């Protein structure tokens, strides 16, 4: 009986190992296709987009906070502070995952990948994508009536995400994981504080 369980566990390990190898190959081939078949005249545009990730993600709540302080708009103060708290928590979580997983950047393991942007820390998950999706989700929750500029923020967030792959510095799975992690964190953190009346009537619905 023990031999049966031992063999069964080994079989499961083999299946999982093979499954993840297949997923990795799909991930890599998709990256190669996106990177190689890109519209090269747009390289400068996507480099610019990718470089806006940190500036826009942290710039929006800082601008809102400064405006709220000047106008004495208490509700906006609480909203902007909550976004900054969310961004800070998100940054810590993403960095911990990066160091634990410690996945190499794709251009370091595949010479066919053309690296067009900076990327020094471990690959999984994408920090740029994490910032962009955290801010887009948090703004959507706290400013749900502002439809027009929320659409613009989401378009920008998806362009940042695409830029990390097309510029050869992240696997598709890196950015997909960041989309899920950061969007979930934004929902969890904002809902947590809202339920505890941290924002009082701060949510614009």
Secondary structure, DSSP 8 states (H G I E B T S, - for coil): -HHHHHHHHHHHHHHHHHHHHHHHHHHHHHHHHHHHTS-GGGHHHHHHHHHTHHHHHHHHHHHHHHHHHHHT-HHHHHHHHHHHHHHHHHHHHHHHHHHHH----HHHH-TTS---S---S-SSS-HHHHHHHHHHHHHHHHBTT-HHHHHHHHHHHHHHHHHHHHTTSS-HHHHHHHHHHHHHHHHHHHHHHHHTTSSTT--B-
